[in-house]
Amino acid sequence: MKNIFGIYKPIGPTSHDMIDKLRKITGIRKIGHAGTLDPLASGVLVVAIGREGTKQLGTLMKMEKEYIAEIKLGETSTTDDEEGEKTKIQETRYNRPNRSQIQNIIKQFIGQVEQTPPIYSAIKIKGKSAYKYARAGQKIELKPRIVEIKSIEILDYKWPVLKLKIVCGSGVYIRSLARDIGEKLKTGAYMAGLERIRVGEFDKKNSSTLEKFEKNWKN
């Protein structure tokens, strides 16, 4: 059994839940993953088992990532995703963008761009995750940082749902991208669904489910 592999995470469990399940299956404590997926997201979670595998996590974290994102226009969310409290943006016949207008806006997000992470994120502030401050109702400010978005392709668009394929470097928050696209379009937006289909060479096709992994491990 190789010590670095892709596991497909379904919607629901946290990335940490997936690691806990792998620890129970293998009996090995030293297991880590390269890049968190939110509970509401599904997709490829790159996992490293044992000392030799986990030593490489720093390098694995920097690998290129590919996502399919569903973005809901016309509303904002306190968490920038489906989980938060929604605010509907007043709609007129003038602020419903067409495909060409969206195409022009998303071009602005390709390349080295400045992005502010969502306040509901695992980014540490004084040793504590940002989302813990946010959930406690404390006001926090996260600094923007430079990230790389290599390409954005419109897969489908039918108001209010926009479906995008995104290829990016490490550290990109698709929730932030959805929010920022909504701001530029003046419609508001949040991430309604997300699937990570590739991390480096690990893609959806060559990733295993937990059930399949457990069966192979026992054999």
Secondary structure, 3 states (H helix, E strand, C coil): CCCEEEEEECCCCCHHHHHHHHHHHHCCCCEEECCCCCCCEEEEEEEEEHHHHHCCHHHHHCCCEEEEEEEEECEEECCCECCCCEEECCCCCCCCCCHHHHHHHHHHHCEEEEECCCCCCCCEECCEEHHHHHHCCCCCCCCCEEEEEEEEEEEEEECCEEEEEEEECCCCCHHHHHHHHHHHHCCCEEEEEEEEEEECCEECCCCECHHHHHHHHHC
